[in-house]
Amino acid sequence: MEQDKKIRVGITHGDINGIGYEVLLKALADTRITELCTPVVYGSAKIAGFYRKGLDMPEFKLFQIDNAEDAAGDQVNIINVVGEDCKVEPGQPTDTAGKAAVAALERATSDLAAGYIDVLVTAPINKRAIHGKDFDFPGHTEYLQEKIGEGRKAMMVMCSGDLRVALVTIHDPINKVAEGITVKSVTDSILSFNRSLVEDFGIHGPRIAVLALNPHAGDSGVIGAEDTEIIVPAIAEAYKRKALAFGPYSADGFFGSGAYKKFDGVLAMYHDQGLIPFKLLASESGVNFTAGLPFVRTSPDHGTAYDIAGQGVADGQSMREAIYTAIDIYRNRLREAEATANPLRKQNFDKGSDKLPSDRSERNQ
């Protein structure tokens, strides 16, 4: 069975001046990782050595390879994507760091599309440092949608245990959020989230809570009409299409009361509405998953954390969880694809008869 093979996990080094290398090294130092998968780091052996020595971390071997196809299954592999003269300045957003992050992402994305790695895990980037003529995207999610999305729309899903929060709008400025909330965008998001909960998380018949856009769900139009005129019809349309969606719920009371525990997924209208409560609840175990695409990509749910870069205090738990989650989702997709590949054809029985096909040849007709 294909899902039993050792999965190749590509990991980009992200911003070399942030905590990316620290959390990456801490996660990969756990020997259970190489028992579970084959890590392929897209980065720099020299920079990895710089951080390991500077942070006085236990030594473990990184094996340099030229191509992902050469990755050995019982070791941590690394592909150098930047030159030896790449300057590291912990805690500083620099053009050099931005270019190094782009180089790793481009190489890993190409290998993912070519099938040389099975899943992608990305360390955090700094959007200001990385933005330029080679990277004109708000973040990883939009970049991957454009490069390897095959025309599909990406959805940001934050997950930790049984808590899963998806977004209708992603990296939109707050004064543009309402423009992105339409009956179509909300309906499509509910249906996309529903598919992801089934295919990626193995939850059949998932229950989805849909958050309101306005305070108090608009108070029947007193504080905005979007909830009654857009979100309610979108929920009704999604329900007609077999998605068990409910709401809209006022976000403050919904999380504060613990109502989120009754649902398999929560759909938020915009970035901070979903991510602030998620990060408070998930603590160090949160993972950012890009749903909706033909490939699996996860990331730790934190940023570059320049304020603590190079100090040895960053927690590697979210990076470990990102690796584990990518593997779990990849396997869930294989199981779902296998289970739905050859459904039994509907049998035609004589009216009023409860006779079943008596042998294998009849059952397969």
Secondary structure, DSSP 8 states (H G I E B T S, - for coil): -GGGS-EEEEEE---TTTTHHHHHHHHHTSTHHHHHEEEEEEE-HHHHHHHHHHTT-----EEE-SSGGG--TTSEEEEE-S-TT----TT---HHHHHHHHHHHHHHHHHHHHTSSSEEEE----HHHH-BTTB-SSSHHHHHHHHH-TT---EEEEEETTEEEEESS-S--GGGTGGG--HHHHHHHHHHHHHHHHHTT--SS-EEEEE-SSGGGGGTTTT-SHIIIIIHHHHHHHHHTT-EEEEEE-HHHHHHTTGGGG-SEEEESSHHHHHHHHHHHHGGG-EEEEESSSSEEEEESS---GGGTTSS----HHHHHHHHHHHHHHHHHHHHHHHHHS--------TT------SHHHHT-
